[in-house]
Amino acid sequence: MKPKIKPSIGADTLDALEWLASIHEDTPESQAIEEEEWTKYNLAIALIEAREAAGHTQSTLAAELGVQQSLISKWEKVHHNHTLETLLQLCNATGAKLVMGLEIGGELHAITPAAKRCVLLSETAQQNLEAKAKSVGLTPRETLLAPLVEKEKQPAKRRVPGSQPRLEARGN
């Protein structure tokens, strides 16, 4: 899934990815490289969005973390090699949650507590969900959860343990 373009970061990466896609064969190797680059790009965008959502500038976040503003800028670059410690530090400072898991044989193995609340979808299912969400004006998450939320609003029908439903005889 291609992210929205944030010109201040990764525009060159985005152009490079589109250029590479136009000249390279679609092989497992090229797909792996493309997935890695999109992951780096999406991480950089998410870090910026988390900082902005927390109401921080690079300078105010740097002051809170006790680092130079230039380090925050470096951490928000597409090709910075982040450590887990740095990601956790940034998440703690911005109120974001790091969601990590491994997909093994089509199953999601949660690493972080937040990942336990995630659902792994095939690409086709993800596309169908996004299309349905767009058609009803909801986010994909809201679309998935809507039936569950509606069930919670309805009073539960109670059944006495051990009782059987009664069948009434009808006459013609």
N, C-alpha and C positions, 0 to 999 in steps of 0.2 A: 504494500500500500504506500503510495507516494505521499509524503507529508506536504503541508502547506509550505510555501517558500518564504523564508525569512531572509531578505536580501543581505542583511548585515552579516550573516553567517552561512557559509556553505553554498553560496550561489555558484561558486566555481566548482564545487563538488557536484552539485546538481547538474551543471552543464557537462561536466566530465562523464558522469554516469549516463546521461542521455546520448552523448557522443559515442561512448564505448558500446552502448547497446546497439547503435546504428551500424557499427563496423565489425562487431564480433559475432561469431556463431553462438547460438544458445546452447552452451555445454554445461555440464555439472560444475566445472571449474569456474566458468564465467558467472554462473548463478550464485556460487558461493562467494565470489568477490563482490558481486552486486549486493547480496544480502548483508555482507559485512559493512560495506560502505553506507547502505541505508541505515543500518543499526547505529553506526557512528553519527550519522547526520541526525537521526531521530533523537539520540541521546543529547546532542548539543542543543537542539531545539527545546527538548524537555527541561534541561537544566536552566535555560534562559527563562522559559515560561514559569518554572517553579520559583525562580528568584523574583520575577515580576509579580506573580500572584501573591507572594509574601510581602510585596510593597518595598522591595529592596532595589537599590541601584547596585552596580558592581562595587562602588565605594562603600556603601553602607553595609553590604554583606561582608566585604573584606574587613571592615572595622569590627564587625561582630565576631568574625572568625580569627581576628588577630593576624591577618596576612595582608600583603600588598594588593591593591586593586588589580595590578597587572597579572597576579596569579589567578584571580577570578576570571579575568579575560582569557587567560591561557586555558583554564579548566573548561571554558565554554566554547572552545574551538573544536571543530569537527575531528581533527586528527590528533587530539591530545590522548595519550594513553592513560586513562583513568585507573586509579587503584580503587579497590573496594572501600578502603578507609576514606578516601576522598569523597566518593559517592555518598557514603553514609554521613559524613560530616556535612556535605551540602544539603542532603535531605533533612537532617536534624535542624539545620539553621533555617530552612525554608518551610518546614512543616510538611514536606513531601514524603511519600512512602516509597521505598525501593521495593520493586516487585521482581523477584528473580525465581526462575525455575528452569529445569531442563526438560526438553521434550525427548522422551525415550520411547521409541516404538509407538508413536502417536499418543502417548500418555504424558500428562504434565506432572512432573515431580517437583513439588514446591520446595524452594530453598528458604524463602522469607515467609513470615506469617501472612503478609498481604497476598502472596502468590496462592495461598490455600483458597482464596476467594475467587480465583480466576478460572475461566472455562477456556479450554483449548478448542478452537474451531478450525475446520479445514478452510482453505482459501475460498472455495466455492461457498461454503456456509457463511463465512465472514462477509463475502460480497452480497449474498442474499439478505443477510441481516441488515447490512448497511442500506441496501435498497428499500427494504421494508421500513426501516426506521425513518428514512428520508420521506417516504410516501405518507407517513402518518405524523410527521413533524416531531419525532422523538429522537433521542440519542440511541445508539445501538444498545447500550446498557439498559435504558428505560424500556426499550422494546422487549428485551429479554425478561426483565423483572415485572413488567406490567401484569401478566397473569398471576404471578405469585402475590403481588401487592393486592390485587382484587380479591384473591382467595382469603387473605388476612382480614379484609374488611367485612366479609360475609360471616354471619354467626355460624359456628360449627354445629352440625347436626349431631345431637348426642344419641347414642344407642346404649341401652342397658346391656352390660356384659351378659352373654349367654342367651339373650333373647333372639328370637327369629322374627323376621318380618312377617306380618299377618297377611294372609291371602283371603280376600273376601269373595264369597260365592256370588255370582251375578245371575239373576234369572232373566230369561228371554221374554 
